[in-house]
């Protein structure tokens, strides 16, 4: 069953292939510290340093500017401005091609091309994020993860193309293809969803609440970005090593994406970003401490591993941002711009810091210290380890709450499917039901599949069973229970820090998935629900 589901999810479609092609081209240009499909003679240290410095800063600045733009100009986010992001992306590649022939101006052209590619690449990321956030949770996340897997396949397929023509195919063929994919899929989006109609300045309380919950996972993933940025600065010193690192990391990304799909196909997943950070951070910092002692082969493996984990972290960041947008009716560009701005900003700090250390080492100012200064690495290690211990260590991490968890609903049953005959629920029978008590405080956290959170009462336990069978998300189950308990739309919006329009949208989705039309039917379905027909 899982294998069939995974293969169905990996089946090519416009969204997954378009996104995969975009990621593959990014890996061939603005990612990884090298251009694996351009002549190595062009990739001097100065040209690459200026290119990636300009690209990184422009990329981060575009994320933060996009978030600010949704606050001041929310109406513009209703449009998919493909031309506005395709033009700088195209222009950036044209400047890189010019740098191949105008060697005297290669450094300046590489820097200008990097800035334009940074703007265009960030813009395309925004377009894909809006698309995935606007889709049904299963469809959007399935396309995102499958696209990540296809990216590795398409990346390796680029090796079949002669290097002499790859630079021309990217702006002339591949860019129009994934741009067309965005255009075609954008026409299927329902722009009447709360996330697109939202005016952030009118819901300041909601946005402050969201920011207070996402800054910690953003910093956690940003710390990984810092480490990856340092390794990117090292890769610039030897493009051949960087090419090898790119290939290894793309292979690892393929394995990670397929493995995630395989696990997700059979069960609901809850991924706590903050917990994952506390578990893996001491491992990553220890690996960095060993870097000066284990030789260049170890460094290549560490760089490849970090880039693979970084690509998975980017995928999970997009999953979480899309989930926040759906659950809270939050503008997807705003939340993704803030989250990505923090993550990529820390990546830039690592990259520029590593490049600075490389320059100081070349001048002899660091004495016998290696390019990645031992003092700096030791300081990062000790600070990270003290943070980890101060947070309670592994015991606290493994017992953490569901805050900042990413929810992936299992693909084994789609919402609304009746299932096999022996597992079909019994039809709700009319009965006299006692009025449910209206909730006067924030609801309990969603119950986990195993252990942990207690149920408020029998109705909450029944609601958990309904949620599992019909494929409701945690937020939809939360809203459904509040509706059943008699809360008004305004009260639910206040409890959940969302707009009333968002609550109404959740209600429509709940009623559609459960095939009911009013609150009393919801109560009867939940109270009489028996998934095994007994």
N, C-alpha and C positions, 0 to 999 in steps of 0.2 A: 504493500500500500504506500509506504513512504517513498520507495523508489519511483513508482508511477507518478506520485505527486511532485517529486523533485524534477523529474523529466518534463512533466507538463509545465512546471513553472519556468524551466530553462528554455522552453520552446520559444524561438525567436519571435519578437513582435516589434512594432515600430518604436515603442518606448524603451524597451530594454536594449535593443540593438543600437538605437540612436545614442542613448546614454553611454553604452559600452564603447562606442566609437569615439565619443567625446573624451572619455577617460583615457583611452588608448593614445589618442593624439596628445593629450596633456602629458602623459608619461613619456612621449617622444619629444617633448619640447619644454614645458614649464615645470617639470617635476623631476626630482632625482639628481639634480646637479650637473647633468650632461645632456648632449643631443646625440643619442645613439645612432641616428640616421643621417647625421651631417658629417662632413669630412673632419677628422680629428685635427688637421692642420689649422683649421679655422678656430678651434676651441682653445685659444690661449688663456692663461690664467686671468689676465686683465679683462679680456672680453667677457669671459664667463662670470667673473666677479661683478662687473658692472651690470651685466644682464640680469643675474639672479637677485642682486640687491634692488635694482629698479623694479623687477617683476614682483618680488616679495612685498615691497612696500606698497606698490600700486594695488596689489591683490587685497591686502589687508585694509587699505584705505577705502577701497570700493565696497567692501563688506560693511564697514562702519558708516560710510556715506549712504549706503542703501537703507540701513536701519534708520538713520536720521531722516532720510527722504520720506519714508513711510509715515513718520510722525508729522512732518510739515506739509507733505503733499500726498495724502493717502489716496486720492483719486487716481493718480498715475499708476498705482500698483495693480489696478484692474486690467491693465493692458500688458500683453506680452511684447516687449520692445526688442524683438529679435534683431532687427536691423541695427539698433543702437549698440548692441553688444557684438554683432558680427563684424561691423566696420573696423573697430579697433583691433579685433582679433586678426582680421585679414591684413590690416596695415602693419601689425607687428611682424607677421610672417614675411611680408614684402621687404621690410627693413632688414630682417635676418638674411634673406636671399641677397639683398644688396651688399651686406657685409661680407658675403662669400667672394664677391668680385672686387669690392673697394677695400682692399686690405688696409690702406692707410687710414680709413675712417671706420674700421671694423669696431673699435671699442665704442665710439659714439653711437653708431648705428645699432649695436647690440644693446646698449643701455636704453635707447629710445624704443627699440623693438620690445625689450623686456617690459617697459612700463605699459605699452599698449596691449601686450599679451596678458599682463596682469589684470588690466581693466576688463578686457574681453573675456578672459577665463572666469573671473569672478562673476561677471554678468551671466554667463551661461550656467554656472552653478546655481545662480538665483532662479533662472528660468526652470531648470530641472527640479529644483526644490519646490517651487510653486506647483509644478505639475504633479509631483508625487504626493504633496500635502493635500491637493484638491481631490485626489482619487480616493475610492474606498480603501480602508486601511490595508486589507489583504492585497488588493491589486497594486496599490502604490508601493508598499514595502516589498512585495514580490518583484515588481519591475526594477526597483532600486537595487536589490541584492542580486538579482539575475543579471542586471546590467553590469554590476561590478565583476561578476564572473566572466561575462562576455568580453569585458575590457581586456583581461589578460589574454584571452584567445586571439582577439584582434591585434593586440600589441605584438604577439609573436608572429602573427601573419605578416606584419610589416617587414619582417626580415626576408620575406620572399620577394620583396620589391627591390630593385637596384637602388643603391644609396643615391646615385646621381639624380634620380627623378623623384625621390620621396619628398624633398623639400618643396617641389612644385605641386605634387598631388595633394598635400595637406591643405593649402589655401584654395586650390582650384577644384578639388573633388571632395575630399573628406569634410571640410568645413561646410560646404553647401548641403551635404548629406545629413549631418547631424543637426544643422540649422533647420532643414526641411522637416526633420522628425519632430522638432519642438513646435514648429508652426502647425503641423497636422494634428498633433495631440492637443495643442492649446485650444483648438476649435471644439473639442469635446468637453471642455471644462465648464462646469456650472458656476458662473461668476456671481450668482445670487447667494452663494454660501456666506455665512457670517464672517469668515476669515477675510473675504474680499470686500465686503460691504463695511467692515469695521473702520471707524475713525478713532485712532489711538488716543488722541487728546480728549475725547469724550469719555474714555474709560481708563483714566489714569490709575485708579485703584487696582483694576485687573492687571494692567501692565506692570505695575510695581510689584504685585504679588508674583507674577511670572518671573520677573528678573531676580527676585529674592530666592527663587528655587532653582534657577539654572546657572547661577554664577559659579557655584561650587563644581558641578561636573564640567563646566567650560574651562575652569582653571586646571582641573585634573587632566583633561585631555590636552590642554595647552602645555602642561608640563612635559607630556610625551612629545608634543610638537617642538618644544625647546631642545630636547635631546636629538630629535630627528634633524632639526636645523643645524646643530653642531656637526652632525655626520654629513650633511649636504655640503658644508663648507670644506670638509676634508675631501669629498669626492671631486670637487673642482680642481684640486691639485693634480689629479691623474684621471683624465677622461676615460681611459680604458678600464680602470677600476670601476668608475661610475657606471659604465655600460653594463659591466658584470653585475653590479649591485642592482641596477634596474631590472635585469632579467630575473634574478633570484627573488626580488621582492614581488614582481608581478606573478611569478609562479606561486609564491606563498599566498598572495591575495586570492588567486583562483581557488586554492585548496580551502582557505578560510571561508570564502563565500559559499562554496558548495557544501561544506560541512555545516554551516549555519542553516542553509536551506534544508539539509537532511534532518537536523534536529528539530527545526521549526515545523517541518511537515507533520511530525507526530505528536507534538505537545506544545502547550503554551509556554512561552519563555518570558522570564523577567530578568532583565540585565540592569544591575545597579551600577551606574558609572562611577560614583564615588567609592563604592566598595571595591570595584575592580581596580581603581587607582591605588587604594591602600594596600591591596594584595600584591600588585605587580610592581609598584614603585621601588621597593627595596631591591627587587630582582634586577630592574633596569639600571639602577644606580650602581649596584655591585658590578654589573657587566661593564659599566663605564670605568670603574676603578681598575678593572683588569685590563683595560684597553692598552695602556702603555707597556704592559709586561708580556703580552701574548703574541705579538708580532702582527704583520700586515694581514695575514690570512684570517686571523680572528677579527680584525677590524672590518674586513669585507663582509664576513658573516654577520657581525653585529649591525652594520649599516643596512644590510639586506633585511635582517629581522626587524629592525626598527621601522623601516619603510613599509614592510608588510603590515605590522601592527598599526602604524599610522594610517594606512589606507583603510583598514578595518575600523579604526576610530572615527575617521571621516564618515564612513558609511553609517555607523551607529549614531553619530551626531545628526546626520540628516534624518534618520529614523526618529530620534527623539524630538527634533524640532518639528517634524511633520505631525507627530502625535500631540505635541503641545498645541499646535495650530488647530487641529481638529477638536481636541477636548475643550479648549478655551475660547475658540472663535478668534484666535490671535492672528494678526496679519503674518503670513509665513515669511515674508521678506524681513520683517522687523526681528522676529525671534532668531531666524537664521543669520541675519546680519550681525546681531549682537554676539551670538554664540560663536560664529565663525570668526568675527573680528578678534575676540579674545584668544581663540585657539591659534589662528594664523599670526596674530601679533606676537605671541610668545615664540612661535616658530621663527619669526623674523629676528627676534632678540637672540635666539640660539645661533641662527645663521650668521648674523652680523658679528656677534661675539666671537664665534669660532673663526671667522675670517680675520678679525682683528688680531686674535692670538696667532694665526698663521703669519700675518704680516710682521708682528713683533718677533716671532721666532726667526723669520728670514733675516731680520736686521741684527740678530744676536742679542736683542735686549732682554730676552728671557734666559740667557745663559745656556745651561745644559738641559733646561726643561723641554719636553716634547711640545709639539704644536697645541695639543689639547693640554693646557697647563695642569699639572698635577694638583697644584693648590686649589684651582678652581673646581676641578672634578671632586676633590676631597671635600671641599666646602659644600658643594651641591649634595654629595652623598650624605654628609653628616646632617645637613638641614633636613633633607628628605627623610632620613631614618628617625630623627628626633620627632618630626611631624607624625610619622607612622606610629611610633611608640606613644606619643602624646595622645593620639586618637584611640588608644586602647589595644593596638596590635592586631594580630590575626583574629583573636577571639571576638573583639568588638566588630571587626570588619565582617566576619562571617555571620554575626548575629544582627546585622544592621537592618533597619526598617526598609519599607518599600519606597522611601522617598527617592525621587529621581530615577525610578526604574523605567526601563523601556519595555513596553508590552508588545509581544508578537503573538497574535491569536493563531492557534493551531490551524493548519490547512486541511486537517483530516475531515472536517465537515464545514461546508460553507454556510453562511448565515441563511436561515430559513429553510434549509434542506430537511426533509422529514426523516431521512435515515432509513435503515432497513426495517422490515415489519416487526421483528422481535424487539427492536429498541425504540419503536415509535412511542411518544408520550400519550397517555390517555387524554381523551378530549376533556376539557374543563366542563364540569357539570354545574348548572346553576345551584347555588346554595346560599343560605343566609350567612353573610360574613360580618363579623364584628368590625366596627370601624377601626382602622389602624390609627395608632397614635401619631399625631403630627410631630415631626422632628423639630426641636427647638434649638438644636446646636448642630455644629458640623457633624456630618455622618462619620461612622466608623470607617477606617481604611478598608479597601476591598479585601475580602477573605482570600487567603492563598489556597492553592489546591491541597497542600498538606501542611498541617501544623500551624502554630503561630496565632493568628488573629482570631479572637472569639467571635461568635455570632451574637448579634444583639438579641435575637429571639428566633422562634421557628420560622417566621416569615423571611428573615434574612438568610437563613439556611436554605430555604426553598428558592429564594432569589439566586443564590449562588449556583444551584443546580440548573435553573433556567438559563443563567448566563453561560454556563459551560455548554449546554446542549444547543442553544441557538446562536452561539458565537458572538455574544455581546461583548463589547470592550469593557474595561473596568469602569470607565466614566459613564458609559451607557447604562450599566447595571446600577451605578450609583444614582443616576438621574431617575431611572425607573423606580427604584425603591423610594426615593423622595416623593415622586409623583403618587405612588400607591399610598403613601402615608399621609397624603392630603396637603402637601406643601404647595403653595402657589408658585407660579413661574418667577415672580419677583423674589420670593424667599429663597428659592433654589439658586437663582442667580447670585444672591447675596452670600449664600453659604459656600458656593463653589468659586467665587471670584470670577464670574463670567458675565456676559451680557444676557439680557432676556431673550434676544434673538438666537443666541447660541443654545439656550435651553430648549427653545421651540424646535430648533433643528435636530437636536438630540432626540427629542420626543418623537418627531416624525420618523426618524430612523429606527427607533425602538419599536414603534407600532408596526412599521413595515416588516421588520425582521420577525416579530412575534405574530404577525397577521391578525392584529386586533385593531380596534378603532376608538376605544375609550377607556377611561381609568378603571371602571368596574370590571371590564373584561380582563384587564391586566391583573387585578387583585384575584379574580377567580382562577386565571391561568396559573399564577404563582402558587396559590394555596392548594390547588388540586394536582399540581404537577408531579408526575411519577414517570421518570424517563425510561424505566424498564417495563412499564405497562402493568405493574403489580399494585 
